[in-house]
Amino acid sequence: MTLPDLEPLSREDARLRWVAADDAAVADAAARAEERLAAAEPAERLRLLGYLGNAYRLLRRHDDAVAAHERAAALAEGPRERAVALTRLGESLRCADRYGEAEAVLRGAVAAAPPEVRHYALQHLGKTLLDAGARREATALLEDTLALRRAGGDAALIASTERALAAARERP
């Protein structure tokens, strides 16, 4: 059984948080991931926990999202996997309005991140700092993120950072 891509089932809200555009479809995807997780081999657990945490976050089930991402972070072994797992955990903490915890986790993600995922951790740290009221630092991090993403050439990632940077520049 293949789990659906969550991106087409989500939308970015005014607070730069991804939420379900179709709650029923995301809830169904989460239920399917939960079923698979129960019988998953150890190698698949990390992927399923990341997916499940993201689905919970889209559904605004923040405590469940944090718990799934904490489990994933505990399983992550390599630098890339660890940075991605920590970034997901930090984003779930941000969406739960737990900014201090989110910032600490995301700073760890940035420190652990190899070059190919550094932009991902920086983006979420910047958004967390913006939510926490540290607009200047958030703006500087998002500018760095934008430079990395422009160098990578992914139009969707560039647009995401441009939206976050515009929000940072608009805040007092």
C-alpha positions in Angstrom: 0.0 0.0 0.0 1.4 3.4 -1.0 0.6 6.4 1.2 -0.6 9.5 -0.5 1.6 12.6 -0.9 0.5 15.0 1.8 1.5 18.1 -0.1 -1.5 18.2 -2.4 -3.8 17.7 0.6 -2.4 20.8 2.4 -2.3 24.5 2.2 -0.2 27.2 3.8 -2.2 29.5 6.1 -1.7 33.1 7.0 0.7 32.2 9.8 2.9 30.3 7.4 1.8 27.0 8.8 0.8 24.1 6.6 -2.7 22.8 7.5 -4.9 20.2 5.9 -6.9 21.4 2.9 -8.9 18.2 3.1 -9.2 17.0 6.7 -10.9 13.7 5.8 -8.2 12.7 3.3 -5.4 13.6 5.6 -7.1 11.7 8.5 -7.5 8.7 6.2 -3.8 8.9 5.3 -2.8 9.1 9.0 -5.0 6.1 9.8 -3.3 4.1 7.0 0.2 5.2 8.2 -0.8 4.2 11.8 -1.8 0.7 10.5 1.5 0.3 8.6 3.5 1.5 11.6 2.2 -1.2 13.8 3.7 -3.9 11.6 6.6 -1.9 10.1 10.1 -3.3 10.0 12.7 -1.1 11.8 14.0 0.4 8.6 10.6 1.7 7.6 9.6 3.1 11.1 11.6 6.4 10.7 9.9 7.2 7.4 6.4 6.3 8.7 6.9 8.3 11.9 7.9 11.4 9.9 4.9 11.0 7.6 2.5 10.4 10.5 3.9 13.4 12.4 3.4 15.6 9.4 -0.2 14.3 8.9 -1.0 15.0 12.6 0.5 18.5 12.3 -1.7 19.2 9.2 -4.7 18.1 11.3 -3.6 20.4 14.1 -3.1 17.4 16.4 0.0 19.0 17.7 0.7 16.8 20.7 0.5 13.7 18.5 2.7 15.4 15.9 5.3 16.2 18.5 5.2 12.7 19.9 5.6 11.1 16.5 8.5 13.4 15.5 10.2 12.8 18.9 10.1 9.0 18.2 11.5 9.7 14.7 14.3 11.8 16.0 15.2 9.0 18.4 15.5 6.6 15.5 17.4 8.9 13.1 21.0 7.8 12.7 22.8 9.7 10.0 23.4 13.5 9.9 20.8 14.0 7.1 18.2 11.8 8.7 18.8 13.5 12.1 18.6 17.0 10.7 15.3 16.2 8.9 13.8 14.5 11.9 14.8 17.4 14.2 13.5 20.0 11.7 10.1 18.2 11.6 10.0 18.1 15.4 10.9 21.8 15.6 8.2 22.6 13.2 5.6 20.6 15.1 6.7 22.4 18.3 6.4 25.8 16.5 2.9 24.9 15.4 2.0 24.0 19.0 3.2 27.5 19.9 6.1 26.1 22.0 8.6 28.5 20.5 11.4 28.1 23.1 11.5 24.4 22.6 11.2 24.7 18.9 14.1 27.1 18.6 16.4 24.8 20.6 15.5 21.8 18.5 15.9 23.7 15.3 19.2 25.1 16.3 20.3 21.5 16.8 18.9 20.6 13.4 20.9 23.5 11.7 24.1 22.3 13.6 23.5 18.7 12.4 22.4 19.5 8.9 24.7 18.5 6.0 24.7 21.1 3.1 21.9 19.5 1.1 19.3 20.0 3.9 20.7 23.1 5.7 18.2 25.3 3.9 15.3 23.2 5.3 16.4 23.6 8.9 17.2 27.3 8.5 13.8 28.0 6.9 12.0 26.5 9.9 14.3 28.2 12.4 13.6 31.5 10.7 9.8 31.0 10.8 10.0 30.0 14.5 12.0 33.1 15.4 9.5 35.2 13.5 6.6 33.7 15.5 8.6 34.3 18.7 9.1 38.0 17.9 12.7 37.9 16.9 12.1 39.6 13.5 15.6 40.8 12.8 17.3 37.4 13.4 14.4 35.7 11.5 14.9 38.0 8.5 18.6 37.4 8.4 18.2 33.6 8.5 15.5 33.7 5.9 17.8 35.8 3.6 20.5 33.1 4.1 17.9 30.5 3.3 16.8 32.2 0.2 20.4 32.4 -1.1 20.8 28.7 -0.5 17.5 27.9 -2.2 18.2 30.1 -5.2 21.5 28.3 -5.6 19.6 25.0 -5.5 17.1 26.2 -8.1 13.9 24.6 -6.8 11.2 27.1 -7.7 8.7 25.9 -5.0 11.3 26.1 -2.2 12.4 29.6 -3.4 8.7 30.7 -3.4 8.2 29.4 0.1 11.2 31.3 1.4 10.1 34.4 -0.4 6.7 34.3 1.3 8.3 33.8 4.7 10.8 36.6 4.1 8.0 39.0 2.9 6.1 38.2 6.1 9.3 38.9 8.2 9.8 42.2 6.4 6.2 43.3 7.0 6.2 42.7 10.7 7.1 45.7 13.0 
